[in-house]
Each structure stands twice: as structure tokens, then as C-alpha cells.
């Protein structure tokens, strides 16, 4: 059985590719099952990351850098677009 991996996204165009992968390509994923968590607020995204509920998230780069600067054991994985979205991955 594939492990569920929870990744957060907000309702915005920059995060749309993640939702498309979850809905359209889910059956092609061989290592894990992608589960997106739709959030409506950056504070909820940060709280979910800190609690361990998420394996990763799309987040504004300044928020990601601040989170890691304050000791969150994660890593900025990639800069997703020119609007400042990035992807942060938990060390878990």
C-alpha cells in the first residue's frame, strides 16, 4: 500500500499544478499517494507545517525563510514561480 503524503496549497493559480497532478496523474505515482490539503490562510499553512500534518507546502518565500530561520527543521526545495511562491519540504 502506498503511503499518503500531504502537501498544502492555497486556492491560487500558482498552486494549480499540484491539484492537477493529484487529480489527473494520481494513478501514475508509484512511490506515494499525493494528498493535497487546501488551506485558505498562510497562518494555517504554517501551523500545519509546524504540527507535522504536512510533508510539504507551497508557501511565500519570505514566510518560508522566516519559518526556517526560527528553527523549523525543513528545507526550501524550489522556487516555484516569479511571484514568490516556493516549496518547503519537512525533514520527516
N, C-alpha and C positions, 0 to 999 in steps of 0.2 A: 504494500500500500504506500502511495506517495505521501510525503509529509506536506502539510499545509504551510505555506509561507505567506505571512500577512504583510502587505505593503500598503501604506497610506497614500491617498491622493485627495486633492480638493476638486471641486467642480470648476474646472477652468480648462481652456484649450491646451495649455502646456502639459497637462496630465492625461489628456485624452488617449495617447498611445498606450498607456498602461491598461486602461479599461478595454481597449481594443484587443490587446494581447490576451487579457483574461477571458473575454467572451469568444473571440474568434479562434485563438490558437491554443486554448487550454488542453485539448486532447493531444497536441504535439509535444507538450512538455513531458520529458521522461524522468526527470530527477525530483521534481517537486510539483505541487499543485498551487498555483498562484491564486491568492485570495486578496482582493483589494478591499481596503477599508476606506469608505468615503467619509471625509471629515468636512466640516463647514467652517472651521476656525483654526488658525495656526496654533493657538494655545492648546487645543485638543490634540493636535498632531504631536506637539512637544510632550504633553503629558503621556500620550500613548507610547511614544518612544522611550521615555524615562521609565515607564512601568514595565517594559518588556513585552507589551502586547504586540508590537510591530517588529518585524525583522528589518524594515527599511521604510523610507518615505521620500517623496518629493517634497522639498522644502525650500524656502527662500534662502539663498546663500548666506546673507548676514545672520539669519536665525540659526543656520547650521553651524556656522563658525562660532557663534556665541554659545551654543549648546556644548560643543566640544571644548571650547575654552574653559567652560565651567566644570569640566571633568567628565562629561558623558563619554563612555568608552565606545565610541563609534568612529566611523571613517567617512569622509566625504569621498564618494566614489566617482562621481562625474558631474560636470556642469551640463545640464540638460538643454538649456536654451539661452538666448541672449537677454531674456527678461529677468534673469537672476535665479531661476529655478535650478536646483541641484538635487542630487540623490544621495542620501545618507544611509549607510548600512550599519546595523548593530553588530558588535563583535560576536554576539551569540550566533 
